[in-house]
Amino acid sequence: MLKVAILDDYQNVSQQFVDLKKLSGKYEIKIFSEPFADEADAIEKLAKFEALLIMRERTPITKNLIENLTKLKFIITSGLRNKSINLDAAKKRKIVVSGTESNTNPTPELTWALILGLARNLKEEIDNMYQGYWQTSVGVELKGKILGLIGLGKVGTQVAKVGKAFGMQVMAWSENLNLDTCKELDVLPCSKEDLIKNSDFLSIHVQGGERYKNCITLKEMDKMKKTSFLINTSRGPIINEDDLIIALSTNVIAGAGLDVYEKEPLSENNKLRFLPNALLTPHIGYVTAENYHIYFTQMIESLEACVNGEPIRVIE
């Protein structure tokens, strides 16, 4: 029987979306609900497995991991893009990598939850309600404010549309900004510097990787309005985390809404957890019942296709 590992099922919900018992005659499946302590721990615990079903960008599937998992034949990831898989190493080992479809709307929806939470001080007000206090802060309106977007792709476009519905002015910058999209959405294209200086809410929607690593550092935050908010539902390393902690601690900017971090899961003693002007969620941008249904059912579908020698949704 093919030995299959389901990795990083943090909420232990994979069995709610797929009937694994029906597959027990064909596959020996083990679910890992906790992150591995380190790569050595992952290598030790995954040594016997021939297929990995992974949630994108949780456990990195590195060159070293691939080289040490000598029985590995298939890697099935959620989504059709996963920068945490070393595809070159997989190709060298002739390991098939395939993926699943994914809804694009959950992340824009969470982005707006963070923006609204920051604008109306929801973290403070909700905490204070449970402590018996009543109306302890003054929020700000979105109408007439400037929403700055770093990236205007599938996610950024949806965020822009909602911003316009709120009556916000929307500006955008990226290294490959599509001017036709800007015109269609009535979004003002601008330079990175102008975006940073003018935005009341600055939201990040570009892909991770070296191109945008440390795109926002203390240098950029110093140029932002002191009343401005920074939102990141894309990838943690796009913002320099140490610099962000300094900026929030010294009120260089008003606050930040974050769903992604430099290292995940976020450590218990990370200073971001203790800042009153940081609104934090645990990388749940794509974590919805609808998306998980797609992920887990199509992971099994992709696995079956691989086993039958006719892989689908191959990632190269």
Backbone bond lengths (Angstrom), bond angles and torsions (degrees), N, CA, C in turn:
res aa  C-N    CA-C-N  psi(-1)  N-CA   C-N-CA  omega(-1)  CA-C   N-CA-C  phi
1 M - - - 1.463 - - 1.532 110.19 -
2 L 1.330 115.46 138.06 1.456 120.74 179.28 1.521 109.62 -67.75
3 K 1.322 115.96 130.29 1.463 121.11 -179.42 1.533 109.02 -91.24
4 V 1.328 115.66 121.28 1.468 122.30 -173.89 1.522 110.27 -122.38
5 A 1.338 116.49 132.86 1.467 121.74 176.54 1.524 109.50 -112.76
6 I 1.319 116.09 128.84 1.467 121.57 170.76 1.525 106.46 -98.99
7 L 1.336 116.09 116.40 1.464 120.39 -174.13 1.525 112.38 -95.97
8 D 1.319 114.44 150.47 1.472 122.97 167.37 1.521 113.77 54.14
9 D 1.310 115.77 41.72 1.461 119.93 173.80 1.532 106.65 -82.97
10 Y 1.335 115.16 71.94 1.465 122.13 -170.26 1.529 113.02 -53.29
11 Q 1.325 116.55 -40.44 1.472 120.07 -176.81 1.534 111.92 -90.01
12 N 1.339 115.34 -1.11 1.469 121.04 -179.05 1.528 111.14 54.96
13 V 1.340 114.49 51.79 1.468 120.36 -174.01 1.528 113.82 -119.79
14 S 1.319 118.36 -0.42 1.469 119.73 -175.81 1.526 111.83 -55.61
15 Q 1.331 116.27 -36.39 1.469 119.73 -178.14 1.528 112.60 -72.51
16 Q 1.321 117.34 -13.69 1.469 120.44 174.56 1.532 111.34 -75.63
17 F 1.334 115.34 -22.00 1.462 119.94 -175.23 1.529 112.97 -107.42
18 V 1.333 116.63 -19.14 1.462 120.57 178.36 1.528 108.59 -136.89
19 D 1.315 115.99 136.25 1.463 120.59 177.28 1.527 108.32 -83.45
20 L 1.327 115.39 91.05 1.463 120.32 -176.85 1.527 112.14 -69.29
21 K 1.334 116.74 -23.17 1.465 119.40 -179.92 1.527 111.04 -63.30
22 K 1.333 116.03 -34.01 1.463 120.52 178.98 1.526 111.74 -65.83
23 L 1.331 116.09 -21.54 1.458 120.90 -177.48 1.526 112.38 -97.06
24 S 1.332 116.06 -2.81 1.468 119.70 -173.06 1.525 113.39 -63.24
25 G 1.326 117.87 -23.60 1.460 120.07 178.37 1.514 113.37 -77.42
26 K 1.338 116.21 -19.36 1.467 120.95 -177.61 1.523 112.69 -105.38
27 Y 1.344 115.90 -33.12 1.461 120.28 -173.56 1.527 111.23 -130.52
28 E 1.318 114.33 146.60 1.464 120.68 170.26 1.526 106.26 -100.16
29 I 1.337 115.94 105.47 1.469 120.98 -170.42 1.521 110.81 -108.36
30 K 1.328 115.43 133.70 1.473 121.08 174.46 1.519 108.70 -125.52
31 I 1.319 115.73 134.40 1.458 121.70 179.98 1.524 109.80 -101.94
32 F 1.324 116.45 129.75 1.464 122.40 174.60 1.530 107.71 -107.59
33 S 1.331 116.05 113.00 1.462 120.21 -176.74 1.518 113.22 -95.89
34 E 1.321 117.04 -14.15 1.463 120.85 -179.17 1.527 110.48 -109.06
35 P 1.337 117.68 147.48 1.476 119.63 173.74 1.535 109.64 -63.38
36 F 1.312 115.81 150.13 1.465 119.70 175.88 1.522 109.45 -72.15
37 A 1.328 116.05 148.67 1.470 120.42 -178.68 1.521 110.83 -61.79
38 D 1.334 115.70 -40.27 1.466 121.92 178.09 1.527 107.05 -165.09
39 E 1.329 116.73 -175.81 1.462 119.74 -176.57 1.527 111.92 -67.82
40 A 1.317 117.08 -35.07 1.466 120.02 178.17 1.532 110.39 -62.28
41 D 1.318 116.04 -39.12 1.459 121.60 177.72 1.532 110.24 -64.30
42 A 1.340 115.66 -41.92 1.472 120.16 178.82 1.521 110.86 -63.44
43 I 1.321 117.09 -43.82 1.468 121.42 -179.81 1.528 110.88 -60.83
44 E 1.320 115.67 -43.83 1.464 120.44 -179.01 1.532 111.41 -64.28
45 K 1.337 116.54 -44.78 1.459 120.42 -174.24 1.525 113.54 -79.18
46 L 1.332 116.85 -20.28 1.463 120.15 -176.86 1.532 113.28 -105.62
47 A 1.318 116.59 5.33 1.468 121.11 -172.19 1.530 114.01 -55.78
48 K 1.319 117.71 -34.46 1.473 120.35 -173.88 1.527 113.89 -89.89
49 F 1.320 117.34 -6.26 1.468 119.65 -171.32 1.525 112.81 -86.13
50 E 1.350 113.70 143.25 1.469 120.84 179.94 1.527 112.61 -101.33
51 A 1.331 116.32 -17.79 1.472 120.93 179.23 1.518 109.65 -140.22
52 L 1.332 115.20 137.16 1.459 121.30 176.53 1.521 108.63 -116.49
53 L 1.321 116.66 127.46 1.460 122.40 172.32 1.517 106.19 -105.92
54 I 1.326 116.40 112.83 1.468 119.82 -168.13 1.527 112.27 -121.87
55 M 1.325 114.95 148.97 1.456 121.44 172.91 1.525 107.00 -93.23
56 R 1.309 116.46 125.41 1.463 121.57 -167.98 1.524 112.36 -53.77
57 E 1.310 112.83 135.74 1.454 124.18 173.71 1.521 114.21 59.49
58 R 1.327 116.34 30.66 1.461 119.18 169.23 1.541 107.59 -98.74
59 T 1.324 117.83 -77.64 1.468 119.00 173.05 1.528 109.36 -86.47
60 P 1.337 118.71 119.66 1.473 119.86 177.56 1.528 110.44 -67.07
61 I 1.330 116.31 130.82 1.468 121.54 178.35 1.526 105.60 -99.24
62 T 1.322 114.87 84.86 1.463 122.24 -171.91 1.528 112.18 -85.18
63 K 1.304 114.68 170.98 1.466 121.50 176.05 1.524 110.42 -57.88
64 N 1.323 116.19 -44.89 1.461 120.94 -178.91 1.525 111.24 -64.42
65 L 1.335 117.09 -41.65 1.462 120.55 179.22 1.525 110.27 -63.21
66 I 1.326 116.15 -45.92 1.467 121.22 -178.82 1.524 110.80 -62.45
67 E 1.315 116.75 -42.77 1.465 120.63 -178.82 1.526 112.58 -65.86
68 N 1.341 115.73 -28.02 1.466 119.37 -177.44 1.527 113.84 -91.61
69 L 1.331 116.72 -16.08 1.466 119.59 176.99 1.524 108.29 -92.62
70 T 1.310 115.24 80.67 1.469 121.92 -169.21 1.526 113.88 -68.33
71 K 1.331 118.09 -19.03 1.466 120.97 -179.51 1.529 112.81 -93.76
72 L 1.311 116.44 -4.74 1.464 120.77 -173.26 1.525 112.09 -67.92
73 K 1.335 116.31 131.23 1.470 122.54 179.60 1.527 112.67 -119.73
74 F 1.354 115.88 -34.20 1.456 119.90 -173.93 1.528 111.32 -135.17
75 I 1.331 115.63 139.94 1.465 122.07 171.38 1.520 106.83 -124.46
76 I 1.329 116.43 120.43 1.465 121.24 178.63 1.529 107.48 -115.97
77 T 1.323 116.63 119.91 1.462 120.63 -177.97 1.526 111.31 -112.24
78 S 1.312 115.34 153.16 1.461 118.71 169.04 1.520 107.60 -71.29
79 G 1.326 116.73 141.29 1.455 120.92 -178.52 1.517 111.80 81.02
80 L 1.319 115.46 166.89 1.466 121.58 -178.79 1.528 112.22 -102.85
81 R 1.325 115.62 8.94 1.466 120.23 177.81 1.519 107.77 -146.17
82 N 1.307 117.26 131.13 1.461 120.80 -179.36 1.526 108.64 -150.25
83 K 1.326 115.44 98.89 1.460 120.56 -176.38 1.524 113.35 -71.31
84 S 1.324 117.22 -9.12 1.462 119.39 179.59 1.527 112.53 -87.62
85 I 1.332 117.12 1.10 1.472 121.13 174.12 1.522 108.63 -98.74
86 N 1.323 117.38 127.73 1.461 120.90 174.30 1.536 107.59 -81.57
87 L 1.326 114.01 94.81 1.470 119.70 -174.42 1.524 112.20 -67.71
88 D 1.320 117.59 -32.38 1.468 120.60 178.99 1.525 110.81 -63.68
89 A 1.335 115.55 -43.97 1.465 119.83 179.32 1.530 110.56 -65.51
90 A 1.328 116.47 -39.00 1.470 120.16 178.12 1.520 110.87 -64.58
91 K 1.330 116.32 -43.04 1.462 120.81 -180.00 1.527 111.01 -63.09
92 K 1.323 116.18 -40.41 1.470 121.17 179.78 1.521 110.62 -61.51
93 R 1.337 115.98 -36.34 1.468 121.08 179.29 1.527 112.15 -86.63
94 K 1.353 116.54 -0.28 1.469 122.34 -177.11 1.527 112.21 59.63
95 I 1.337 114.44 36.52 1.460 121.28 175.03 1.529 108.09 -88.32
96 V 1.308 116.71 128.48 1.472 120.95 179.36 1.529 108.77 -79.09
97 V 1.339 115.87 129.12 1.470 121.72 176.58 1.520 107.73 -115.30
98 S 1.315 116.50 122.62 1.465 119.37 176.91 1.520 109.86 -136.35
99 G 1.331 115.96 168.13 1.454 119.70 -173.67 1.514 113.35 -135.97
100 T 1.318 114.16 -162.06 1.458 121.17 -178.90 1.526 108.59 -133.93
101 E 1.307 115.26 168.17 1.457 119.46 170.79 1.525 108.65 -74.65
102 S 1.345 115.97 172.54 1.458 119.53 -178.59 1.523 109.21 -157.71
103 N 1.323 116.82 139.22 1.462 120.26 173.70 1.528 109.57 -74.62
104 T 1.329 116.46 140.87 1.473 119.53 -179.55 1.525 112.97 -96.15
105 N 1.333 117.90 -11.02 1.463 119.15 -175.23 1.529 116.32 -78.14
106 P 1.345 121.92 -24.84 1.464 119.13 -177.13 1.538 114.38 -60.27
107 T 1.326 117.75 -40.13 1.466 119.56 -178.01 1.525 112.53 -67.66
108 P 1.345 120.02 -44.80 1.467 118.53 173.66 1.529 112.78 -58.56
109 E 1.325 116.77 -36.84 1.465 119.71 178.82 1.517 110.85 -63.59
110 L 1.330 117.13 -43.66 1.465 119.90 178.57 1.529 110.72 -67.26
111 T 1.326 116.49 -36.01 1.465 120.08 177.34 1.523 110.12 -55.03
112 W 1.335 115.79 -43.78 1.462 118.94 -179.41 1.520 112.54 -72.09
113 A 1.325 117.40 -29.67 1.471 120.04 173.51 1.527 109.72 -61.28
114 L 1.329 116.44 -41.53 1.465 120.62 179.53 1.521 111.27 -69.58
115 I 1.331 117.09 -43.85 1.465 120.36 179.52 1.530 110.29 -60.09
116 L 1.323 116.79 -48.20 1.464 120.48 -179.58 1.527 111.52 -66.05
117 G 1.331 115.50 -37.13 1.462 119.27 177.52 1.514 112.48 -62.31
118 L 1.338 116.23 -39.48 1.460 120.61 178.13 1.526 111.12 -70.72
119 A 1.334 116.18 -43.89 1.464 120.35 -176.08 1.528 111.79 -61.77
120 R 1.334 116.79 -35.52 1.466 120.00 -175.13 1.531 112.67 -110.55
121 N 1.341 116.74 16.87 1.472 121.62 174.84 1.527 112.12 52.67
122 L 1.333 116.67 42.92 1.456 119.98 -173.53 1.529 113.11 -64.33
123 K 1.314 116.75 -35.79 1.473 118.80 179.70 1.525 109.87 -59.34
124 E 1.314 116.27 -50.81 1.469 121.05 -179.10 1.520 111.56 -63.81
125 E 1.336 116.44 -47.22 1.457 119.80 -175.45 1.525 112.25 -67.38
126 I 1.326 116.86 -39.18 1.473 119.57 178.94 1.525 110.34 -66.59
127 D 1.344 116.58 -45.88 1.471 120.02 177.92 1.525 110.72 -58.71
128 N 1.331 116.49 -43.55 1.465 120.40 -177.07 1.528 112.32 -69.11
129 M 1.331 117.02 -32.19 1.463 119.25 176.56 1.522 110.97 -59.51
130 Y 1.337 116.57 -40.20 1.459 120.24 179.86 1.529 111.88 -72.65
131 Q 1.330 115.93 -19.01 1.464 120.59 178.37 1.531 111.92 -93.28
132 G 1.341 116.37 -0.75 1.461 119.64 176.62 1.517 114.89 94.55
133 Y 1.348 117.69 5.54 1.474 120.20 179.86 1.529 110.56 -90.99
134 W 1.337 115.47 164.53 1.467 121.32 -175.29 1.522 109.38 -139.04
135 Q 1.341 116.85 120.60 1.468 123.09 177.44 1.535 112.32 51.00
136 T 1.330 115.21 87.45 1.473 119.75 -178.06 1.525 113.38 -112.32
137 S 1.336 117.40 -2.58 1.471 118.85 -177.44 1.525 110.06 -142.36
138 V 1.330 115.61 169.99 1.459 122.37 176.85 1.524 108.07 -122.48
139 G 1.319 117.56 121.14 1.456 121.29 -178.06 1.520 112.66 -86.52
140 V 1.323 115.34 -174.55 1.464 121.27 177.41 1.524 108.94 -127.04
141 E 1.339 116.03 153.53 1.450 121.71 176.69 1.524 110.38 -86.60
142 L 1.316 115.89 153.87 1.463 120.80 177.82 1.526 112.14 -87.75
143 K 1.321 116.48 -32.86 1.456 120.03 -177.30 1.528 111.15 -57.84
144 G 1.327 114.83 128.30 1.457 120.29 179.35 1.521 114.59 86.88
145 K 1.324 116.97 -11.59 1.463 120.25 178.32 1.525 110.14 -79.12
146 I 1.319 115.73 162.62 1.465 121.46 179.85 1.520 109.75 -98.83
147 L 1.326 115.06 122.00 1.459 122.27 174.52 1.526 108.06 -99.88
148 G 1.317 116.42 116.32 1.458 121.16 178.15 1.515 110.44 -101.91
149 L 1.325 116.23 131.51 1.460 121.16 -178.29 1.520 110.34 -117.75
150 I 1.312 115.87 125.53 1.463 120.92 169.73 1.520 105.74 -94.55
151 G 1.323 115.43 98.22 1.460 121.25 -175.58 1.510 111.12 106.77
152 L 1.331 115.25 130.67 1.461 120.72 -179.63 1.533 109.01 -134.02
153 G 1.326 114.71 48.72 1.462 120.54 176.25 1.524 110.07 -89.34
154 K 1.329 117.01 -144.94 1.462 120.91 -176.60 1.525 112.33 -61.30
155 V 1.330 116.24 -44.40 1.467 120.04 -179.07 1.526 110.54 -75.29
156 G 1.338 116.69 -49.15 1.456 120.91 -179.20 1.518 112.86 -57.40
157 T 1.326 116.05 -37.32 1.465 120.91 179.05 1.530 111.21 -62.27
158 Q 1.327 116.61 -43.54 1.467 119.76 179.19 1.523 111.54 -66.71
159 V 1.323 116.53 -37.82 1.462 120.42 177.90 1.523 110.04 -65.10
160 A 1.330 116.11 -40.56 1.467 121.05 179.60 1.525 111.39 -61.52
161 K 1.325 117.49 -43.25 1.466 121.49 -178.77 1.527 111.22 -60.62
162 V 1.318 116.96 -41.56 1.460 120.41 178.85 1.528 110.34 -68.14
163 G 1.332 116.15 -39.45 1.462 120.12 176.71 1.519 112.01 -57.81
164 K 1.325 115.62 -43.36 1.464 120.15 178.13 1.525 110.41 -64.05
165 A 1.330 117.23 -38.42 1.471 121.11 179.31 1.525 111.26 -63.88
166 F 1.331 116.45 -31.30 1.467 121.01 177.21 1.536 112.18 -79.17
167 G 1.330 116.84 -4.59 1.456 120.16 -179.16 1.521 113.29 83.03
168 M 1.328 116.27 23.80 1.461 120.63 178.71 1.529 110.23 -88.73
169 Q 1.309 115.65 155.32 1.457 121.08 168.68 1.531 106.59 -86.57
170 V 1.314 117.28 132.64 1.466 120.13 -175.72 1.519 110.50 -117.16
171 M 1.340 115.36 128.32 1.462 122.88 176.46 1.525 108.01 -120.04
172 A 1.334 116.62 156.40 1.464 118.79 -179.69 1.522 111.46 -147.58
173 W 1.323 113.87 149.27 1.467 121.99 173.58 1.520 109.10 -146.51
174 S 1.313 115.83 143.58 1.464 123.23 164.66 1.520 106.40 -162.93
175 E 1.306 116.65 170.21 1.465 120.04 -178.27 1.522 112.39 -70.95
176 N 1.323 116.60 -19.36 1.477 119.76 179.13 1.525 110.33 -131.00
177 L 1.321 115.98 44.71 1.455 121.67 -176.82 1.529 111.02 -61.65
178 N 1.332 116.21 132.15 1.458 122.14 179.02 1.528 108.93 -89.68
179 L 1.332 116.83 110.68 1.460 121.16 -176.16 1.527 112.21 -68.71
180 D 1.335 117.04 -28.87 1.465 120.39 176.80 1.529 110.63 -64.97
181 T 1.341 115.57 -39.62 1.459 119.80 177.33 1.523 110.71 -65.09
182 C 1.334 116.38 -40.96 1.470 120.88 177.34 1.526 110.83 -58.03
183 K 1.326 115.23 -46.24 1.468 120.18 -178.48 1.521 110.89 -64.15
184 E 1.332 115.77 -43.21 1.462 121.03 -178.77 1.522 111.72 -62.10
185 L 1.340 116.67 -36.67 1.470 121.64 -175.77 1.525 113.00 -94.41
186 D 1.340 116.34 -2.44 1.468 121.09 -173.94 1.529 110.61 59.33
187 V 1.322 114.70 46.21 1.462 122.63 177.50 1.525 108.31 -107.44
188 L 1.323 116.74 135.04 1.467 121.30 -178.17 1.523 110.42 -83.48
189 P 1.344 118.63 115.73 1.470 119.62 174.61 1.528 109.31 -73.83
190 C 1.313 116.40 143.20 1.468 119.00 -177.73 1.518 110.28 -153.98
191 S 1.322 116.06 175.14 1.461 121.48 176.89 1.530 109.09 -77.99
192 K 1.301 116.24 161.86 1.462 121.00 177.15 1.524 110.35 -59.29
193 E 1.318 116.56 -42.27 1.475 120.71 -177.89 1.525 111.27 -63.59
194 D 1.339 117.05 -44.23 1.463 120.07 179.29 1.526 111.31 -65.05
195 L 1.324 115.86 -37.84 1.463 120.55 179.14 1.526 110.03 -61.30
196 I 1.313 115.56 -47.03 1.468 121.22 -177.40 1.524 111.14 -65.52
197 K 1.314 117.31 -41.97 1.466 121.52 -176.75 1.526 112.87 -69.87
198 N 1.337 117.51 -32.81 1.459 120.61 -169.50 1.524 115.51 -101.75
199 S 1.322 118.07 -18.62 1.471 120.14 -173.09 1.523 112.28 -71.42
200 D 1.325 114.77 137.36 1.463 120.45 169.26 1.525 110.08 -87.82
201 F 1.323 115.45 -32.48 1.467 122.56 173.97 1.524 106.26 -130.66
202 L 1.319 116.79 119.69 1.467 121.89 -178.06 1.525 108.32 -111.97
203 S 1.327 116.69 114.08 1.460 121.31 -172.63 1.525 110.81 -119.18
204 I 1.319 116.33 136.04 1.467 122.67 -172.44 1.530 111.19 -101.82
205 H 1.352 114.70 128.17 1.469 119.83 -178.09 1.527 111.88 -144.29
206 V 1.335 116.51 44.59 1.460 121.42 174.16 1.521 108.86 -111.79
207 Q 1.334 115.91 164.49 1.458 120.44 178.64 1.521 110.06 -72.85
208 G 1.326 114.79 156.62 1.453 120.12 176.55 1.519 111.19 -73.55
209 G 1.320 116.59 -164.74 1.458 120.78 -178.69 1.515 111.04 104.36
210 E 1.324 115.51 -179.46 1.461 121.07 -173.61 1.527 112.94 -67.55
211 R 1.339 117.61 -29.02 1.460 119.71 -174.35 1.528 112.02 -58.17
212 Y 1.325 116.53 -42.25 1.467 119.83 -175.36 1.531 112.91 -111.25
213 K 1.320 117.85 10.77 1.463 119.54 177.85 1.526 109.48 -63.14
214 N 1.330 116.48 133.76 1.469 122.75 -177.11 1.528 111.96 56.26
215 C 1.325 115.73 35.01 1.468 120.28 176.34 1.526 110.75 -63.27
216 I 1.338 115.56 -34.36 1.462 121.22 177.79 1.530 108.63 -117.18
217 T 1.326 115.82 113.41 1.461 122.56 177.43 1.530 108.28 -121.11
218 L 1.310 116.68 -175.58 1.467 120.39 178.89 1.526 111.14 -59.68
219 K 1.328 115.98 -31.97 1.474 120.53 177.43 1.523 110.62 -57.86
220 E 1.323 116.87 -46.13 1.469 120.85 178.77 1.531 111.16 -70.38
221 M 1.326 116.72 -41.89 1.460 120.03 -177.96 1.526 111.99 -64.49
222 D 1.324 116.82 -31.84 1.463 121.06 176.04 1.526 111.85 -62.88
223 K 1.332 116.85 -25.57 1.468 121.40 -178.76 1.529 112.00 -88.97
224 M 1.328 117.42 -11.48 1.465 121.33 179.84 1.527 110.33 -75.90
225 K 1.314 115.30 158.69 1.465 119.89 174.52 1.534 109.19 -63.78
226 K 1.319 117.27 144.71 1.464 120.16 177.89 1.526 111.40 -65.92
227 T 1.321 115.67 -19.68 1.471 120.80 179.79 1.527 112.63 -93.81
228 S 1.318 117.06 3.82 1.462 120.63 -173.16 1.530 112.63 -87.57
229 F 1.340 114.01 160.84 1.459 121.39 -179.93 1.525 109.48 -123.37
230 L 1.333 116.02 144.58 1.457 122.92 -179.60 1.528 108.48 -113.82
231 I 1.331 116.42 129.61 1.469 120.86 -177.36 1.523 108.98 -124.12
232 N 1.328 116.62 133.67 1.464 120.59 178.74 1.523 110.72 -136.09
233 T 1.340 115.46 109.38 1.467 121.44 173.44 1.527 109.75 -117.61
234 S 1.335 116.19 18.76 1.463 120.98 -175.59 1.534 111.40 -100.01
235 R 1.320 117.32 -84.32 1.460 122.87 178.29 1.517 109.47 -143.06
236 G 1.323 116.65 138.41 1.454 121.77 -174.69 1.516 115.72 -56.46
237 P 1.345 118.76 -49.66 1.465 120.48 -174.13 1.526 115.50 -65.26
238 I 1.344 118.29 -6.94 1.460 120.08 177.24 1.528 109.94 -64.61
239 I 1.329 116.82 -32.43 1.464 122.27 173.59 1.522 107.99 -104.38
240 N 1.327 117.21 133.10 1.458 120.10 174.57 1.528 108.00 -70.23
241 E 1.310 116.78 112.29 1.461 121.52 -171.33 1.518 112.93 -65.01
242 D 1.324 117.47 -41.46 1.469 120.55 178.52 1.526 111.09 -61.47
243 D 1.335 115.68 -41.65 1.466 120.37 178.83 1.521 111.02 -66.52
244 L 1.326 116.74 -37.43 1.461 120.42 179.40 1.528 110.42 -64.46
245 I 1.309 116.85 -41.06 1.469 121.02 178.43 1.527 110.26 -60.41
246 I 1.330 116.43 -41.66 1.474 120.81 177.12 1.530 110.10 -62.67
247 A 1.328 115.78 -47.41 1.472 120.94 -176.77 1.527 111.36 -62.32
248 L 1.328 117.40 -41.56 1.458 120.79 -179.97 1.527 111.40 -72.37
249 S 1.319 116.23 -37.87 1.472 121.08 -178.84 1.518 111.88 -66.83
250 T 1.331 116.73 -30.97 1.474 121.47 -175.58 1.526 112.07 -107.52
251 N 1.346 116.26 11.45 1.473 122.33 177.58 1.524 113.12 56.99
252 V 1.326 116.11 36.38 1.467 120.22 172.20 1.518 109.14 -64.45
253 I 1.346 116.41 -37.71 1.465 122.67 170.98 1.524 107.41 -126.18
254 A 1.333 115.68 165.96 1.471 119.11 -174.31 1.523 113.24 -74.08
255 G 1.333 116.67 -32.98 1.449 118.27 -178.13 1.513 112.37 177.93
256 A 1.331 115.99 176.27 1.462 121.71 179.75 1.519 109.94 -144.06
257 G 1.324 115.41 142.14 1.462 122.08 173.06 1.514 108.31 -114.09
258 L 1.319 117.48 118.67 1.459 121.84 -171.61 1.525 112.01 -127.40
259 D 1.319 115.23 135.05 1.460 121.14 172.50 1.526 111.02 -117.23
260 V 1.331 116.71 -9.48 1.467 122.03 -175.84 1.529 109.55 -132.71
261 Y 1.339 115.05 153.66 1.460 119.98 -171.43 1.518 110.53 -142.75
262 E 1.319 115.21 163.10 1.462 120.50 -177.65 1.521 110.53 -61.19
263 K 1.329 116.52 -41.89 1.464 121.01 176.78 1.516 107.95 -130.67
264 E 1.330 115.31 128.35 1.464 120.16 -178.16 1.526 111.05 -123.09
265 P 1.337 117.24 147.22 1.456 128.27 -6.76 1.535 111.96 -61.05
266 L 1.324 116.42 152.08 1.460 121.71 179.73 1.522 109.00 -65.56
267 S 1.341 116.65 130.61 1.462 120.37 -177.54 1.524 111.00 -63.67
268 E 1.318 115.90 152.64 1.465 121.13 -176.89 1.524 112.43 -63.28
269 N 1.334 116.35 -28.00 1.474 119.13 -177.41 1.521 112.93 -101.32
270 N 1.339 117.81 11.57 1.457 119.86 178.07 1.531 108.98 -61.81
271 K 1.313 116.76 134.50 1.468 121.94 -174.03 1.519 113.24 -63.45
272 L 1.335 116.89 -23.53 1.465 119.34 178.11 1.534 111.46 -59.15
273 R 1.321 116.31 -32.93 1.462 120.87 -177.53 1.532 112.53 -63.91
274 F 1.328 117.12 -20.28 1.464 120.72 -172.62 1.524 113.57 -108.98
275 L 1.322 116.17 9.15 1.464 120.43 -179.33 1.524 110.10 -95.64
276 P 1.328 118.65 124.80 1.471 120.97 -176.90 1.521 113.85 -67.50
277 N 1.348 116.67 -21.26 1.470 119.50 -179.05 1.529 112.62 -100.46
278 A 1.336 116.41 18.76 1.469 121.63 174.71 1.522 108.61 -112.00
279 L 1.327 116.32 119.12 1.467 122.43 176.95 1.524 107.01 -100.77
280 L 1.322 117.29 112.10 1.461 122.04 -169.14 1.528 112.01 -116.51
281 T 1.334 115.56 137.83 1.461 122.31 168.86 1.532 107.92 -129.27
282 P 1.347 118.18 152.22 1.471 122.10 -170.77 1.531 114.81 -89.08
283 H 1.333 117.46 63.93 1.464 124.38 179.70 1.529 111.08 48.27
284 I 1.323 114.25 61.81 1.467 120.29 -179.49 1.531 111.53 -111.25
285 G 1.340 116.74 15.83 1.455 120.23 -178.01 1.520 113.70 -54.05
286 Y 1.334 116.80 -39.48 1.469 120.23 -178.82 1.523 111.94 -105.22
287 V 1.323 117.40 5.10 1.464 121.15 -173.63 1.527 110.09 -88.81
288 T 1.336 114.87 88.28 1.469 121.74 175.51 1.523 108.63 -134.15
289 A 1.304 116.01 158.22 1.475 120.53 179.13 1.525 110.57 -59.30
290 E 1.345 115.75 -39.43 1.466 119.70 -178.66 1.528 111.24 -64.60
291 N 1.335 116.31 -44.96 1.461 120.24 179.02 1.525 111.51 -67.17
292 Y 1.317 116.89 -43.04 1.462 120.02 -179.00 1.531 110.93 -63.74
293 H 1.316 116.53 -34.65 1.473 119.15 176.24 1.526 109.69 -61.24
294 I 1.327 116.19 -45.95 1.466 120.28 177.82 1.522 110.30 -62.01
295 Y 1.330 116.64 -49.06 1.464 121.17 -175.48 1.522 111.71 -57.55
296 F 1.321 116.43 -57.15 1.463 119.19 -171.32 1.528 112.60 -71.74
297 T 1.332 118.27 -38.28 1.464 118.91 178.83 1.530 110.54 -68.04
298 Q 1.333 117.32 -40.03 1.465 119.50 -179.62 1.532 112.19 -77.18
299 M 1.331 118.04 -25.10 1.467 119.89 172.61 1.527 110.05 -60.84
300 I 1.339 115.17 -46.39 1.467 119.47 179.25 1.519 110.16 -65.98
301 E 1.317 116.66 -40.63 1.464 121.46 177.50 1.530 110.52 -59.78
302 S 1.344 116.30 -44.18 1.466 120.98 179.17 1.523 111.44 -66.86
303 L 1.329 115.92 -38.58 1.466 120.15 178.51 1.528 110.19 -62.21
304 E 1.324 117.01 -46.14 1.469 121.55 179.27 1.529 110.78 -59.78
305 A 1.336 115.17 -41.29 1.464 119.66 179.82 1.526 110.96 -64.44
306 C 1.328 116.36 -40.63 1.470 120.65 178.40 1.525 110.93 -63.60
307 V 1.312 116.04 -45.15 1.468 121.03 -178.91 1.532 110.08 -62.51
308 N 1.323 116.49 -34.12 1.467 121.21 179.91 1.525 112.77 -83.06
309 G 1.327 116.30 2.63 1.461 119.89 176.56 1.514 114.71 78.79
310 E 1.328 116.78 13.56 1.463 121.23 179.48 1.535 110.02 -130.81
311 P 1.338 117.33 66.05 1.468 121.03 -174.19 1.534 112.41 -60.63
312 I 1.323 114.91 145.01 1.474 121.54 179.10 1.518 109.40 -119.20
313 R 1.325 116.00 159.28 1.470 122.61 179.23 1.528 111.27 49.87
314 V 1.326 115.14 47.39 1.467 121.07 -177.23 1.528 109.51 -71.31
315 I 1.337 116.27 136.32 1.462 123.32 177.87 1.525 107.88 -105.49
316 E 1.326 116.62 124.32 1.473 118.89 -178.18 1.527 110.90 -123.75
